[in-house]
Every structure is written in structure tokens, then in C-alpha cells.
Amino acid sequence: MKKTPVFLHLLVTNMLRLRAICPSSWRVFQFRPISCEPLIIQMNKCTDEEQIFDFIERNKAILSEKQVGCAFDMLWKLQKQKTGLLKNVEYVRDHPQFLTLHNLATNKFKLMNDDTLVNVLYVTQQFAGEAHDPLVEALVTEAWRRLERFDIKLLSEFSSCLADQHLYFSPLMGKIADIVHRNLETTQDLSSLSVLMVNISSLISRQFQQQLVNKTELLFDTIDSSEVNVAKRIAEFLRNVRYHYQPLLERCNNVFLSNVDHLDLDSISKILSVYKFLQFNSFEFIIMAKKKLTEMIPLCNHPASFVKLFVALGPIAGPEEKKQLKSTMLLMSEDLTGEQALAVLGAMGDMESRNSCLIERVTSVLHKHLDSYKPLELLKITQALTFLHFQRKEFFVKLRELLLSYLKNSFIPTEVSVLVRAISLLPSPHLDEVGISRIEAVLPQCDLNNLSSFATSVLRWIRHDHMYLDNITAKQLKLLQKLDHYGRQRLQHSNGLDLLWKELKSLKGNMFPESLLEEMIATLQHFMDDINYMNVVEIASFISSTDYLSTLLLDRIASVAVQQIEKIHPFTIPAIIRPFSMLNYDPPQRDEFLGTCVQHLNSYLGILDPFILVFLGFSLATLEYFPEDLLKAIFNIKFLARLDSQLESIGGMDGAQQQIYKMLAEVLGGINCVKASVLTPYYHTVDFECILDKRKKPLPYGSHNIALGQLPEMPWESNMEIVGSRLPPGAERIALEFLDAKALCRNIPHMKGKSAMKKRHLEILGYRVIQISQFEWNSMALSTKDARMDYLRERIFGEVKSCL
């Protein structure tokens, strides 16, 4: 009994000797101070980095894994409290005691609890200077080992760490997506779920995507109305998966509207970017954002913040604000970085601003940094400069050389398609042998997006060579044939609608190559039994953009809408009706289809965005369907007041119409016998108008004829003396309409709904309507001026033959 104290005394003495001789071995015993609390309290009292580093230096021998985690946390909290210019990340990262802390974490990370481990990973990444920090790699590996036991909050934080490393497609992110999927039913934390949704969005299936959207709708009311960040992440997720889901976007928009006073420049910029990408219109948000951003103009005196303001405000600003933005940007232009210059150039394209001085200043910055841009950025530069009519030869020479050098070394299909697309936009879009061989090499790996992009680029190249060189080579035609072959092969080997739609949804139907359009529609028809309430809206929107009349697909859409209407959100009804309106098609169950859709939407008419409501009314009017409740909602004083501030009138005339105008003047006996761009009652714009008396003689308009392409101040103001009942007995008013390719379906000469409705309305107003198809006007039969003059005489004075 008396020997026990001696034994304990010897044991402790030996252990202390061991610690003195070999400090590293001592860690194996994992002895801890009796209390960690005093050290953590001391750390929490530190007010700057130097105090923390002094603390680490004094206590490095005894710091536990918990205290190491606390030190990382304190360093990052101090950074977050500073404004951008005062942050000193590099100073912290390069401090000797930060390296000490880094080494301590490397030795102790396996002992850290889950929360500390993930937090140390996050903070280490914020301070990391090396591309591959060994500590970061060790922490990620350890977190992967523990992944299954993470709760949803910790899982979301870890996924953000992976996202910061751009590991969106990694097996580890895939594992996280699987865990989210397995636990989705029991998940109740929308804040954490929204983070995960953004980070795993690149890996999820269409079915999982819909499950996440449904879960978000269920949980949306559980968040506070001030949770702007959650709403931003939900909108960002919808952008990432290219899903214009109106119900969720509306709910997110309501959160933004109720918190607009608390939104900063960064938040407003991101929200506007998402809205633009998803083509979501919120007039109320734009008005509020415009006011808020305009107030920031005098406050942004640094290039980084002012560029962000320029990009966000420019496209929605009024004339005065745009002038102020451009003048300030001119003063700052010499201080722009390459990335900032690219952002400004893109915004100028959105603003349709061709300010030559600013373009010159921005392009001089771009020229200096041209070698540092990636292929996608070079494409954006090329697109913007083409749109802005920039013509400096030496810039395009260097740009072309750079694009070709990238192309010679690229083997990734998407990158090759981006480079070829950029080259096709240049003043000289010709591709050499190396360029053609590079396209041919990646064709077997291409998806429909890549193939469509290649086809558009090659056709642009062929048109250029034919126009300027009067030459189309066999290699060009052979390349088009190969593109057509691989496109058909990809469509024919599609295994299901979900996989096919993953490729089609990012394509614009009107940009789909003509040679593949019919095959694509046939493939959709093959899978049309798979069209249901989950995908009917997107399929309908895609068909609207193709201008291709497929009665089988439209009948299926109508059938799904009638049978599954209770599962379809009311806000998506306008998109379902749109292809029927655009393509001027009535399904067999027309009245049941339209009646079911309108009835489903009736109780929501009062809260729809004015633009959406008006376009719904327009779509139904083209189908000659006029529901009473919709008419009452539109022709309502409060609604019209909301709408009034959103409307703009746009006029103009293209080259072909000017050609017709001059010929009409000759046919009718003088320029005073024809009017251009006539604004009728109910605000239809008629391309050309003339009046014939009862003997088919043209009547002159007198001295009040309007200038070419100019709109009168009032409907029919310039010919009030012969309007309506004042026309001489037996006289008739004639409207001549020039129909471009967009007025007809792509596959058959079937007039689309908008043009058909306009013709009906003009006839109700008393016009005899003559519609001139672009295809007939440009046909071989009308290839000479005399033939066109004879054609106009026959249509106006002789027996009218339908050009459709």
C-alpha cells in the first residue's frame, strides 16, 4: 500500500523526462492541460493579428487541436471585419507564426472534431498561397473519411470548401450529392440545403433537380422574409440548371423586393445577372435596383467597384445615368485590369453603346492583356467588338493569331467549338487545314451543343467566302456533311427524353442547324410519351423557339395539360399556350385545352407580372380565344396604370422594306401616294399604306406625308382628311406587309399566329391586306426589278393572289 505513491511518482518523473528528451513522442500520450478554457478566453480578447501571433509564439508547445482551430477562426474573423482595401491576407499568410499555426494543424488535424476540421479547412483556403497546400489536401481527405456522419449544415460548409477549389465534378462532390439525395426527405434546413443545391448542381439528374425544387417550395415559408442570401442561392441554382421555374423565381423576387434597401452592389449585380440569364422579368425590382444603383454612382470611386456598378446599372440606366457612367469610366479606363476591361466591354454591348472614345480606351487595355485571356473570354471579346462595329485591323490580326494558336493545341470539344465560333465572327473568318482537322478530330466526342455551334460557324464561314471570294470549297461542304452525320447519329442513338433534353435545353431552337431540325423533331416525337407535367413547360418553350410546326408534339402537349393540369403550376401556363399561339395551331381538343389552362390560372391573374399577363392575352387573342376574366383583369384601371410605365414604342425599317417603298412610289405614281410605318388605331404598325379610289386610281396624301421610317405623333394624323368614313365613296385603304422568315414556320409555309392575328385586325379596321413573303420576294421569279414592279401592280390593282 505504501509503495503506490512511490510508483506514481516514478511514472510521472519518467514521463516528464521522456517529454524533455523527445517532445514529438509526447504527443502520442495525448495528455491535455486540465482546462483549455483560459487559453481560448485569452485568444478571444485579441484585437489584431499581432496579438494572436504573439499568443501562438508563447503557447505553441501546449496548444491543443481545439485551440489551434480557435486561432484560425480568430484570424479570419479579424479579416472579415475589414473593408477590401484594409484586408491583409498576404501579410497574415507570410507571417512566421502563421506557418507555426499551419504546422500545428498538420500535426493535430486527426484529433479535431468535425466542426473544427471543416472550419480550419475553410480558413486555410482563404489564406492559401500555394495551388496545392498539403494541409488542405490532408484536411479534405480526412473530411471525406468522416463524410457520412456530417449533419447537413457541416456538409454544406464542406461542399463550399470543395467549390472554392473548383471541384464541382469530383467524385467527392458526387458523394455529397448522393448523401443529399438519400436524406432529402428528412431535411428541414433550407439555408444549408440551398448551399448544397448550388454546389452539386452540375452533377444532378433531371429527376433529382425536380425533387430539390419541390423540397425548396415546401421549405420556403420556413425561412424569414429577410433571408436574402437563401433566396439568392435558390435563384443561382435555377440559373445553374437552366430552369426558368416561375413560381420559385417569383418567391425569391418577393424576398429581394422586401429587402431592397439592404441589398449592396454585389447582391444587386448577381440578382440582375441571374434574371438576365433566365429571362425573368421583374419590372418592380429593376426600378428599385436602378434607383439604388444610381445613388451609388458618386460613392464608387475605385475601378473595381465602379466597373461592377457600370455592368449592373448600364443596361437598365436612363440616358442621363448612361452619360454619367460613360464619362466616369473614361476617366478610370487607364487603370482597368484585363478582367475589368472585359466586363466593361460586355456591358457596353448590353447597353448598345457605341461611344468611340470609350471603345478605343477599353480595347487598348484589352490589347495589352490579350495573351492572358482564355478561349471563352476571347469569344466574348470578339462578339462584343463585332456588335459594336469595332474595326481596328491590328487588333483583329492579333486576336486571330491568338485564337488559331489556341485551336492548334486544343483537344476539348467545347473549347474547340468556342474557338471556331470566335474565328467565324472575325472580319476574315477563314480556317486553315489545321483548323479543319482539329474540328474533325473532336467530332466523335461532340454533343448537340458543340455540333450546332460548329455548324453555325462553318455556315458563316461559307457565306463569307461565297460573298467576298465567290468560292465554296469541297472541304467546307465535306465538313458540313460530317457535322450532319454526327448530329443525326447522336439524335438517333438517344436513349431517352431526359438525356436528350440535357443537351437540348441549353440550345436555342431557332439556332439549330436546318439540316438537323427535322431529325431533332422526329427524335422528340419518338419520346413524346415521356412528356409529362414535369417537362411539358420546357418542351413547349423549346418548340416555340424552333418555329417548327409539329402537330404531333403540340397535340401531346395539349393532352398533358388537360390530363395533368393539377400538377402544373399556374404561373407556367403562358409558356404552355405560347407555341400554339406562335405557330398558329389549334389542337383537336382546342376549347377544352384552352379552357382548362385559363381556368387553372384565373385565381392568379391579379398577381401576374403585367408583361406576362399582356403576353398571355396576346397569345390567346392570336388563337381567337377571349376569356372574360382575363379581359377584365387587363382592362382594369389599376392594371393599366402599372402597365403604362413599362411600355415603349419601337419603329424602323430595314433595307428590303426601303427597296419596296421606292418601288411602290413608282408603281403608285409618286412618293406622296404611299406612306411608310403607319401607326393605326389600336397601335398596329403597317409597313406601307396606300389608298385607291373606286376606279383603282391612287389618292395622294398631300403635304402631310411622314418621313421614311418615322412614326406619326397620333394614329393616322397625317391623313385625317380621308380617314374612316371620310374616304371618298368606293375608295379602299390598302396595307402592304413585308413578311420576313420569322413570320412563317420553318418547315412549312404556314403563317404564324402574330402575323395572322394582325391581318385579321387590319381587315376589321377596313384595310385590304396584302402580305408579301420574303421567300417570294427573293425568289428567282422576282429576281429583276421589272418582275417585282409587275408583281406589285398585280397585287395592288389586279386580282389578288395569296403569296402564302
C-alpha angles and dihedrals in degrees: 000000000000091000095064097080090049091051092050091047092053092046093053091044092052092048091051090050089050090051092051093048099041115017092177093058090053090070089068091070091056094212112172133199111266088252131018091188101088093055093048090049089052090050093050089057092059113111101189142023095260091060090051092048091049088051092051092049092051096044106030093114094058105031113127125213089260092054091046088054090048091053092053090048093051093049092054094045089056090052093050091054091061129082120243097268094048097050112113104191093147092051091053094044093051096045113115092230091054087059088051090052090046091054092047090054090049090056097042107034094104089059094052120106117242097264093049092046094054093042092052088049091052095048093044090055091051091055097034115128100176122074090229111031109189091215092054091050091049093048093048091050092050092047090051089055091054096038099113093059096050115112118229094265093053091042090055092050092049092048089054089054089054091046089054086058090048091243093145093133098039123123087243092059087047089055090052090051089052092051091050090050093050093048100037096105093058096039114115103163106094093177092061093037091055090056091051092046091058094046098047096038093107093059107043129105123236091254093051089047090057091047090054091049091050092048091049091053090051093050099038094094091053092070124080116257088242093061095112094157092057091050090048091053092049091052090046090052091053089051092049092053092039092237117149095198102173098196095057093040090053091052092048089047091054089055090051092048093051091050101036092120090061097046115110128208093268093052095046090047093053094045093051090048092054092046091051093049094048093039090235113161121209109164092181093055093046091052092049093043091049091053093047094046093046089057088056096058096092091041098057105079099150123081094235095055095036093053090053089050092047091052094047101040102031099077093047100035126112123241095271094048091047090052091051092047094050095046091051092046090053089058092049098039096099091057096053121120120225091259093049092049090054091051091050092049091052091049091050088056090051089048091047086228115163096181098159096202093052093043090053092049094047095045091051088059090045090050091055092051099035094113092057097057123103122231095263091050091050089053090053090050092050093047094049095046091047091051092047091050093239110174111178103141100204091054093054092045091057092042091052092049091051094048092049092049090052090047094054091057101038124102101165111104096218092048092047090050090050092051094046090048091052092048090050090059095054122103086252106036097174118139121210127218092275091054093049092047091050090055092047091049094058099039096097090057096046125113123211091272092058094043092050091049092049092049092051091048095048092048089051089050092049092049090051094050092046093049100043104022100027086224137116114182127216089238091061092051092044090053091051090051091052091049089051091049095051092043092054091044092053092048094046093049094051110131099202147344095265094057092042092049092052087067099037100048094073091048124089108229094220089057094054111116112263092229092058100037095087092047090049092052090048090053091050089049089052090057097035093115085067091061107109142149091290096059106017094098094053093044090050091050092049093050089050089058095049097062084215117135109219108168091189093058094043091049089052091050091050091048093050091048092052096044100039102030094127090062094049117088112241093230090064095056095093090058091051093051094044101081091052089052096043095046093040095234132148115202118220091258092044099147094043092047096048093039092051092048095047093045090052090053100040099095091052099051093101095058101041118114109263093241093052092048093049093047089049089053090047092050092050092045091056086055090048092242117136114180113196097225092053093049091051091049092051099040092055122120095228092047093047090051089056091046096046094071092052101054126099130178117225124190137173147122132237130219096266091052091051088053091053090046092058092046091049090053089055094045094048096044103256146002091267090066096063132054126203129212095007117189109216130197108285087033104270111152113222116204093217136000133192135166126221124196123225091277091054092253117144115248117218120233095220123223097326098078111137125238121265110286094359123129118226118241092240132025109278089349093148096057103034090136093069102029124129114328090006092073110114113263111280094012121132133204114225126202118199114199124191108213116204125199091276091066092066135055113261097233102041135020091256116141114238123237100259094056093042092052092047090054091052092049094048090050089052088053089056102262127138099223123216113186116196115202118218090223093056094042091053096041125118089251089063098037095121131060092239091054091051092048090051089048092053092047091052093048095047104035105018136053109313115239120191113248090201 
